Amino acid sequence: MIINLVVLIILLIFLFILGLLFLRQSRLENGQSSRDNPYKMSTILEELNEYFTMYTGTWINDKKMSTAQIKKLEVVQNITRKALHECNLGSISAKRYIKEQIKEWLLNKYGITKENIDKVIPFEDDTKLSYQDMFDIILYYYKQIAAADAFDLFLRENQLTPKELNVSETNEPYIITPEQLEEVFYQLRIRLTFVDKLEILTQRLYQNYKGHGPVDELRDMNIDGISGGVSGSIQLAMSDAMSGMPINGIWVFYHGLMIHLEFLAFSSYEELQKICRNIYRYGKPGQLSAVRGYIVNEMMDGSRVVVVRPPFSESWSFFVRKFDYRGIQKLSELITDCNSELVIKLLELLIQGEQIIGITGEQGSGKTTLLKSLIRFIPASYTLRVQELVFELHLREIYPERNIVSFRETAEISGREGLDLQKKTDGTVNIIGEVASAPVASWLVMISQVASKFTLFTHHAKTTQNLVLSLRNDLMITGAFHNEQAATEQVKASIRFDVHMTKDIKGHRFIERISEIVPSSGSSEIEVNEIMKFENGAYHLIHPISKITRREIYSHLNDNLKKSYDGLFSSLEKGSGI
């Protein structure tokens, strides 16, 4: 029975391979393959796809090879299969491996040489280069100089950053036009060797075969994020889906601002859909479908990816947000405006004083970056327990010597459940990456005074009053409270400080204010004590911290920090009745 099964499997594999060979021969004979023009990109992609299909699917049965050689080849096959699966999920090493395989295939199997490579991409004829070709050459050039900072260098060296585009007065979006790209290309006058051309061709083939099309290399750059399918006429896009026309709509999130790369486009609506279907698959989060119209996930490098599709959204779109945990900034590098030392000292005192702090602000204002930097002020002996929607903080990578465990929401485990579990994991400090749902907000308020020493969290509130009211409403929604005044009092007794982040029209990020929510009983009014404010390019202390909160902070400070506190507020506290 087993022997018959083995024979059947071998026969099926043989027939599969025979079928592929027959199909390839049939295409050649009937002109379905464009091998008549072997230097056409679609031809090379077709042959490349067939090569990897044959290579990874072939059953090895060569009598001329020893058992050891066959096993070695099988190992290489398995590595290749794994790399093909992971290369477009955020694994730089897998991408590099597949690109090396493609390069070797081009040289040794397809016969690309310095004499014929220009027939694939017209490197030496500027008049025939597309905008995609020009950008690939420019980005490759800067990548040799600055690696993952290539796009940043491209913008800065050619006065294309949002600050230098200077469109704020005309109220227009930040755009890099095809004309601007062309101007940069001709100014640089890049001269390419055969090796350079081969690398560029390899990348083009990779991104069209397994990568993320025109955004593939950009996704790997040190930027804040990238999104696709987010601009342009929907009706036109739908009609273009039938005609195969390019789809514009690629935006880069750079230093807190969006830049539209008008010169870059998806080759078709079909390509945009293909990228959306592939980019979120790390960890098998489930299937994006018409019923489940969005997925929030992470990629292998820690980037957050959100994908949406019709009918939930009006078009297929993706949003990748990058979080660089390797080069986390010191507060002195993050907070740079005049009197920045006052802000840094105040933040240190609030953390050391074990205060519950919300970091608020719009998306891209720097909330997560500030939160990660503030961890250094938490005593090293304290254990940290983190709850997130998707893993974004990566605190273990930044502080590997500390006791840190992070949890995330899944389809089966809600954020509320994860937070509830934290009480049983010996946590000293709770950190919530983003308070984005009523159950999580309710849990934050209810346990803030009992479950841990203190809590740090981020929230999208625009003002301190909005923060209190939003948390109050969340308590009401979840049924934890049925009386507005009682719910408000609970929030005021729980959350103590609001550190509000913002960014100006040029993308400069700063702390707009640090406010205290003054605890008061028997009143539904929200008393906000503004401690520090950013005005005219500098930070200014406005009011001292209330006496009741000062006593709380003092109880946790050592003698040196008490002196620092006194020195910071001495001039304000004289004559203050707060």
Secondary structure as UniProt FT lines:
FT   HELIX           2..30
FT   TURN            35..36
FT   TURN            38..39
FT   HELIX           41..57
FT   TURN            63..64
FT   HELIX           67..86
FT   TURN            87..90
FT   HELIX           92..105
FT   HELIX           106..110
FT   TURN            114..116
FT   HELIX           117..119
FT   TURN            123..124
FT   HELIX           126..128
FT   HELIX           131..146
FT   HELIX           147..149
FT   HELIX           150..157
FT   TURN            158..159
FT   HELIX           162..165
FT   HELIX           168..170
FT   STRAND          174..176
FT   HELIX           178..188
FT   HELIX           194..209
FT   HELIX           213..215
FT   HELIX           216..219
FT   STRAND          225..228
FT   HELIX           234..243
FT   STRAND          247..248
FT   STRAND          250..254
FT   TURN            255..256
FT   STRAND          257..261
FT   TURN            262..263
FT   STRAND          265..266
FT   HELIX           269..278
FT   TURN            279..280
FT   TURN            282..283
FT   STRAND          294..298
FT   TURN            300..301
FT   STRAND          304..308
FT   TURN            310..312
FT   STRAND          317..321
FT   TURN            326..327
FT   HELIX           331..334
FT   HELIX           340..352
FT   TURN            353..354
FT   STRAND          357..360
FT   TURN            363..364
FT   HELIX           367..374
FT   HELIX           375..377
FT   TURN            380..381
FT   STRAND          384..388
FT   HELIX           395..398
FT   TURN            400..401
FT   STRAND          404..408
FT   HELIX           415..422
FT   TURN            423..426
FT   STRAND          429..432
FT   HELIX           438..447
FT   TURN            448..451
FT   STRAND          454..459
FT   HELIX           464..477
FT   TURN            478..479
FT   HELIX           484..494
FT   STRAND          497..503
FT   TURN            505..506
FT   STRAND          509..517
FT   STRAND          528..535
FT   TURN            536..537
FT   STRAND          538..541
FT   HELIX           547..554
FT   TURN            555..556
FT   HELIX           559..573
FT   TURN            574..575
//
